[in-house]
Amino acid sequence: MESGFWNLVLVSQGKDYRVAEVGPNRPSALQADLLFHFCRMQLPTVSFNRKQFDHHLQRAFDLFMAKVGKPVAWETWLENLYPLDWYLASACLEGDRRAWDHLFAARASRVDCLLVDALRARAMRLYPRNEERQENAVTEFWTHLLVADTEGTLPVLERYDGQRPLVPWLIRVFQNWHVSQLRHRAGIQALPEDDLALPLPDSESGHWHETFCQAARECITELAENELLILGLRVRYRMSQRDAAHLLGLHEGTISRQTTQLRDRLLDAISRRLLEQGWTGEDLSGFVLNEMGSLLMDDPRLSADRLAALLARRGRKLPASLASSE
């Protein structure tokens, strides 16, 4: 569920209750009712009573307040809330089995793979050639969702404040926790457990951007035509795996597998180059994936004309709606 939920729901009521009824330390009764019934309608199989709902609503707000370290209005927190993600995480904390079923079936939207598969992919990069450690890393993480790994700390799900999408946040927590363990063993500063990775120093950001661009362009020159097509359809035209598979005459599972392999190969190659140049920021995957989108859109090998030519060689062409959007 996108943030900005209240702009949609409250305006639909024909009145602006936010200013009139919301208080500095609690939501208005109308807002709480709307949020409760909205979540119940969207996730009807999840069992979550009103007492639990109110408790977790206050708990998540207090958690966010503690993180930012300054007073925040309920209105601000609610306006940026991802309500279904927060509701699902809270129901998992209450031990609802169907909520856990939803979480296990959640997909990491970047590659349309299951959350558990995204975690395994991260574990493979963190612990290459160590299958036992890879498997243990994922298993331990599921355990720490409800049980804190060290005394005096909160379990993972209790640290979620609803202000970011849940699945990407869980992947980031998993990555940062294990990277912190690796850095600790090497005597290097650990990462934050649940926030964004350590930023690059401002004075060096231009250098790292140029280093990334050079490495990425070198990797793209080595791609086969079918790989360029997959990148172009998924990135430039935002096609789903199913639509890309249909256009190319391939099985959806084939597109999924090739997308994952292509992403991992590019990520590994570019990460190696950045590490060789002395990168100390984390996490690398986040930096590479964030930077990659704009570079791919600007690369002439993924231009609209180039992709149209590659499709024509296969006797195929873009749907009219996509071709006309260029």
N, C-alpha and C positions, 0 to 999 in steps of 0.2 A: 504494500500500500504506500502511495506516494505521501511525502510530507505535504503540508498545506491543506490537511484534511478539513480544518474548520472553515476555510474559505469556501469549500464546496458545500458542506452540510448546513452551516449556519445561514449562508446567503439563501439557500433553498428554502429556509423557513420563512423568508420574507421579512425578517427582523435582524437587527444586529444586537444580540444578547451579550456579546463579549464585553463591551465596555460597561454595560449596565449591571451585570450580575457577577462577573468574575472578581475574586478577591485576590489579595497579594499572596495568600498562603494556601489557597484551595480553589479548585475549579467551581464554576457555578453548577447548581443541580442540573440544569438543562444540559450543559456540556457533558457532565458525567453520564447522564442518562443516554444521550445521543451516542456517545462513544461505546458504552456498554452494549446497547442494542445493535449498533452497527457491527461490532465485532461478533456478537452472537449470530447475527444473520449471515455474515461472511464465512464463519467457521462454526456451523451448527452442530457438528459432531464433537466439538471440544467442550468438555464439562468444566465450567468455571462460574461459580456463583457470585453474587453481588458483593458479599463480604470479602471474598478473596480478591475480587476486582478492585475494590476500594483500597484494600491494603497494598496491592502491588502498584496501583496508580500513585499513591503517596510515596511508596518506597522508591520507585523509579525517579520521581521528581526530586526527592531528597538526595538520591545518588548523584543526579546531574548537578544539583546545587553544590555538593561537596567537590565535584570535579572542577567546576569553573571557578570556585572560590569567591563568588560574589553573589549578591541577591539577583534572582531571576524571576520574572513574573510567570505565573502559571500560563498566562496567555502565550508567552513566547515559547515555553516548553511544548505546550499542546499544539501550537501552530507548526512546529517542526517534528512532531511525533510521527513515527511510522506505526500506526495503531495496530495493524494485524501482526506485524513482527513482534511488537511489544506484548500483545495479547498471547501470542503463541509461546514466547519465551516464558512468560509468567505462568501459563498453564503447565508448561513442562516442569517448572519449579514446584508446582503443586502435585506433580506426579501423575498427571493425566496421560494415560497410555495413547489415546488418539492424538494428543498434541505431539507426543514423541513420534508417532507415525508420520505426521505432517512434516516434522523437522527432518526425519530421515529421508523423506521423499523430496525435500526442498532441492531446488536446482541452483547452481551457480550460473547466473545468467550470461556471464561473459563467454562461456563455451557450451552452454546448455547441457552440462553434465551434473550428476547428482553431487550434493555437498560432500558425501563421503568419498566420492571419486576425486573431487578437487583436493580434499585433504591428503589422500594417498599420493596424488601427483606432487604435492608440496613435499611430502615425506620422502619421495624418491629423489627429489633434488637436494634435500637437506642431508640425506644419508645414502649417497650413491653406493651401489654394490653391497648394501647391507640390508637384505630383505627382512631379517628378523627385527632390526631396529625400526625399519619403515612401518612394519605392522604394529609394533608396540607403540610407536609414536601416535598412531591414530587411535588405538585402543585406550591409551592413557588419557588422550584428550577427551574422549567421550566420558570417561570417569570423572575428570575434573570439571565437567559441566555442572555437576551437582555437589562435588566434594572438593574442597580447597586442597591445593597441592602442598601448601605450607601453613603452619599454624598462624592464626591472626590475619589471614587473607580471606577474601570472598571467593566462592566458586565462580567459574566463568560466567554462567548465566545470570548470577546475581550482580555482575558488573555491567550488564547491558541496560542502558538507560532509554532505549527506544528512539534515540536521535539519529541513528544511522541504520541502513538496511541490515537485517540480522545476518544473512548468509555471508556477505562479504566481510562483515565484522568478525564473524567466527573464524573465517579463513585467515584474517589478519592476526587475530589473537593466537591461533595455532602457529602461524609462521613466526611471530615475534617471540612467543614463549620458547620455541626450540632454538631460534637464532640466539636468544639471550643465553640459553644453556651452553651453546657452542662458544659464544663470546666469553662467558664467564670462565670456562675452562682455559681459554687462551689469555685470561687476564685483561679482557677488553670490557669497556662499559656496557652494561646490559641495556636492553631496549625497554621502552614502556610496555606494559603487559597488554593494554587494550586500546591504546590510542594510535594515531598515525606514527609512522616510523620517524626516526631522527632525520631532520631535514639536512640538505646540503648547506654548507656555509654559503652566504650570498655571494661572496667574492669569487667562488669557484663554480657557481651554477652555470655560467656560460661555457666554461671549459667542459663540464660534464655533459652538457647538452650537445656540444660539438662532437665529443668523443662518442656519445651514443649514436648520433646521426651517421657518423662515418662507419661505425661497426654495423649498424642496421642496413645501410645501403650495400655494404659488402655482402651481407647475408642474403639480401634480396636478389642480388645478381646471380646467386647460385641456385635459385629456385627453378624448378621445372615449370612448364606451362600449366599443368594441371594444378600445381600449388599456387601459382599466381591467380588462377581463376577462383580458387577457393577463397583466397585472401580478398580478392576484389569483390566477390559476391557477398561475402560475410561482412566486410568492413565498409566498402564504398556504398553498397546497396542495402546493407542491413538485412540481408535475407536470412531467414531461419534455415536450420539444417534441412528441414523437410523440403522447403521450397528450392534450396540449392540442389538437393539431391534430385528432385523432380526435373529441374532444368537441365542438369547434366546427365540424366538418365542413369543415376547410380542409386544404390541402396542408401537409406538414411544413415544406417550404421557405418557404412563406408565413409561418408562425409564426416561423421562424428569422429571416427578414429583418425582420419587424415588431418582434421582440424586440430585435434589434440596433439598429434605427433608434430605437426608443423609449428604450433605454438611453442611446444617444449623445446624444439630444436632451435628456434630463433631466440627464445629466452636464454637457453644455455650458452649459445654462441656469443650473444651480446653481453651477457653477464660476465663471461670469462674475460672479454676485452676490457670491461670496466674495472674488474678486479685487478687485471694486469697493470692498469693505469693508476692503481692505488685507491680505488673507491673504498670508503669506510662508512657510508650511509647505508641504512636499511629501511625497508627491505628492497632488495634489488628487483625482485619480480614486480613489485608495485610501481617502481620508477620506470622500468622498461615498458610495462603494459600501458601506463599512463602516457608515456611519450610516443608510443608506437602509432597510435591512431592518427595523429596529425601528419606524421611522416609518411605513412602509407597513402593517405589521401593526396599528398603532393607528389608522390613518386610517379614519373611518366610511364613506368611499366605497369602501373595500375590505373592509368587514365581510362576514361570512358571509351575512347576510340580503340585503345589497345585491348581492352577486355572484349569489346564488340568483335574485334578481329579474331581473337582467340576463340570466341564462341562460334563465329562463322566457319572456322576451320572444322568444327565439329557438327556443322549443319544446324546450329542452334542460334537463337537470338534472345535478347532480353524481352520480358513482357513489355508491352507498349507503355504501361503506366510508369515503369522504371526508366525506360529509354527516354521518355519525354521529360523526366525530371532533371535531366542533365542540362 
